Amino acid sequence: MLATRLYQTLTAPPNRRQIQLWLGLSLLVSLLYSLPALQEAFKGEFVIQDDARQHVFWMRRFIDPALFPNDLIADYFQSVAPWGYSTLYWLFAQLGVDPVALSKLLPTLLGLIATGFCFGVGMQVLPLPIAGFATATLLNHNLWMRDDLVSATPGAFLYPIFLGFLYFLLRNSLIPCVITIALQGLFYPQSVFLSAGILLLRLRGWQFARSRISGRWAETRQMRLIAAGLGMAALVIGLYSLKSSEFGQAISLDTARAMPAFAPLGWSAFFSDSFVGFWICGKRSGMVPTEWCDLSKNAQEVFQPWLLLRFASIWLGLGLLLALRLPLAQRLTANLSILPQILITSISMFLLAHLLAFRLHLPNRYTEHSLRILLALAAGITLVILWERLFQFCLKLNQSHLPVAATIILAAALIFYPYSLLIDGDPFPVTGYFRGRQTALYEFLAKQPPETTVASLSEEANQIPSFAQRALYAGGEGFLLPYHPRYYEQMSQRLLAVIEAQYSPDLDSLKAFIRQSQVGFWLLDNESFQPDFANPKSYLKSVFDQFPAETAVIKTQIQAGLPSALSEVSGCIAWKNQQFRLLRAKCILRQ
């Protein structure tokens, strides 16, 4: 009977061939999800992932050291990059691989590695290949619902490395486990705290665990692993605590409360009067991955009847407690304890990061990644347990084709379910790739000397470092980060100086700024002198919102129609099209 053979095949103790087959299928699904991202990444010359515009652009210094000389923005992002992350890009740059191109290729590889380790962790908890397949596939749902993995920034490396740590920990592999903790420190240091917390919980529960272990050799082996892992974690944390930054210590919580940058309209919004907006859904302060909140928002606005279905994987993860009473749950191993250990550690670090903000960076970074992994493991195991129960129920109906059909439908739903979702208006997979439209502008600036600096308040200027490899005097959204006061004070002073010079009615003041800043060009767009401060989507409005007190007078002058000296400059256009014009600074000095 086909149904009986299928059941026995899927639930029997696995052999090597079955494991390889299901692992291969898991990797195939991961590759399937990554293909649209690869296609989009290489669709044109001027394409880059949103976060890579800040974290990758400066790495072109590895290929051409003359780029971005004395560039405050490039210097800052280089200083905060983890050593292992920047070294990996440097190694490939020595082979002639462009860092931006590498950032487009890495997500697929990182996704495949994370898939393999997740498959292994799933099988350590429920030793069935279909459990590994289900958990790995659900992990890929979570990875490609957000652009963290596809950014190839430090956060993308957490998934394969942290999952590798979990896998080797559950297999009691001492040396590989310690290596993964060291790699966490090199690529995403915050995750070291998660690994250390899990090891501490396992140490605390040792008296309970040892009763389930046969043999003193096994006991000694686990204790050595925990001790070595904690030792490596302490070493990594100690080294980072001693590391000094050229931009000083992280900002204090009291200072941050008074800064518009952290207010709801700030580019680094952190604080909120809403409990849900601050503790649950905040991009930086909230506990859950932001796409979970985005799903809820879109379900209410677009697909109200499908609200429950859109949270299918979350319900499955939460349903594990109920599924433990079903027959297949008897085959769960003691490694199931890793799930509450991940949850307890993540929440503990989240609360500690709030208590010590911003010395441990952002609280959300301690839960958003680990909860995605935890959800995939819990939901995948629940799904397999429920499938087995459904299969048995169908067999009792004496309809041999019914359990087979149900299995096929369930497998298809598992693979193709995320394509039915919209995440903050974006279809699956979410990539966050940005395509530069002003190709002629980038090509013109790329021909200028490497020391060329551009002043601008246009949103398009944020693409210049990535697509033209030329510096901005003052960066806008994504570049004006407030976490290190020494950097933020310099960058905010520069941005305010650009605002004052662009809207000053005094030509001498404009010239004085150009001489002081030594900018080579000034980029203006059609909104530059007629900003719509009533439009919440206006980029210039968001620029002014970062400095509400300092720009109040300038805003009043603009609304009153007082012309600025820069708007009346003529004959200095170096390049233009229907939307933008690029003025030559030396020409302005001759006016």
C-alpha positions, 0 to 999 in steps of 0.5 A: 500500500502506497500510503503505508510505504510512504509513512514508513519511509518518512518516519523510519530511523534515517540512513545516510542516503535519506539524510542526503536526499532531504538535505539536498532538497532543503538546499534546493529550496534555499537556492530557489528563494535566492534566485530572484534576489540574484536576478535583481542584484545583477539586473544593472550596473547601478544596483546595491542593497539598501544597507550595503550603501552604508556598510559596503561602499567604503570597502572599495578602498581595498581595491583603490586606496585613493578613494574617499581620502579624509572622508568622515563617513567612510572612516566611521563605517570602516571603524565600526565594521567587525574585523572578520567582516571587513577582512573577508571583503579585503581578502576577496578584494585582493583577488580583484572581486569588487566588494559590492559585487561580492555583497550580492553573491554572499547572501546565497552562500550564507543562506545555503550554509544556514540551511545546512546547519538548521537542517542538522539542528532540526534533526538533533531535536527530532531525528527525522529527515523531514524534520530537518527539511521542515525547519530549514524551509521555515528558516528560509521563509524567515530569512527572505522575509527581511533584507538582513541576509540579502544585505551581506552586512554583519547581521547576515553572518549571524545566521550561519555562524549561530546555527553552526554553534547550535549544531556543534553544541548539540553534537558535543563537538568541542573544537568546532563549537569554540570556533563558531563562538570566535567567528561570532566575535569576528563577524557579529559580536552581539551574538557572542552574548547569546551563545554565552547565555545558552552555555550558562543555562546548560551549565545550570541545568547540568545536574538534571542533564547528567542523569540522562547521560550514560558514561563518565566520559560523556559527562566530562566531554560536555563539561569541557565543551561548556567550559571551553565555550564560556572561556572563548566567549569571555575572551571575545567579550573582554577583547571588545571591551578593551577596544577603543574607537576613534569616535569615542564611547557609545551615547548614553541613554539620558543624552539620547532621550534629548536628541531629535535623532532618536525621536519618532521622526528621527532617522534613528527613531528609538523612543515611542509613546506607544507600548507596542511601538516601543517594546514589541514592534520598534525597529531598534527597541522592539522585541520581535522581528519587524516583519511580524508587525509588517505582516499584521499591518498589511493583513489588516489593510489588504487581506483582512480575511487571511489575517490568521493564515498570514501568521501560520508559521507563528501559530505553528511555533506557539503550538509546539507546547500542545503538539508535545502531547501527540504520539510522534513527540515521543521521539523528540530528544533531550536536545529539545531543551535548546529551544527554551534556552534560546528564548530565555537568553534572547529575552534576557539580553534584550532586557539587559540591552535596554537597561544598559542602552546603548552600551550593548548596542540596540536591544532588538539585535538580541531577539530579532535574529534568534527569534527567527531561528527559534520560530523555524525550529519550533514551527518545523517540529510542530508541523511534522508532529501534526503531519504524522497525526493527520496521516494516521487519521487519514489512514483510519478512513481507509482512503489510501490516496487521502494521506498521500494527497494530504502530504503532497499538499502540505509539502507544496504549501510549505514551500510556496506559502511565503509567495502569498505574503506582502511584507510592508508592501513588498512581495517575497522574497524581500531584497531591499535592492536600490537601483540608481536612476541617475546614471549620467550623474554617477558617470560624470562624478566618477570622472572627477578626481578621487578627492572630489567632495559633493555637498547636497540636501537631495536624497539622490546624493546618498547614492553618490558614494556607492555609484560614483565612488565620491565623497559627500561632505555631509550624509543624510539618512543612513549616514547621520548615525547618532550612536557615537557622539563624536561622529554625530556631532561632526556630521550634524554640524556639517549637515547644518552648515550645508542647510544654512549655506544652501538657504542663506540669502548672503552670497558671501556666507555661501562662499565662506562655506565653500572655502571652509568645506572645500566642496567641489560640487553642489547637487540640487534637485527640483525640490531644493528651493521649494520644499513641501514641508506639509508632505510627510514623504518629502525628503527635505522635510525629514532633513529639517526634522532632524534639527527642528530648533536649529532650522526653525528660522530657515524654514520660516524664511523658505515659507516666506519666499525669501530667495537664497543666494545659491538659487540665483547663481547662474552659469555654474552648471557642470551637469544637469537634466530635467530633475537635477543640476550639479553646480561647480563650487569654484564657479560659485566663488567667482560670482 
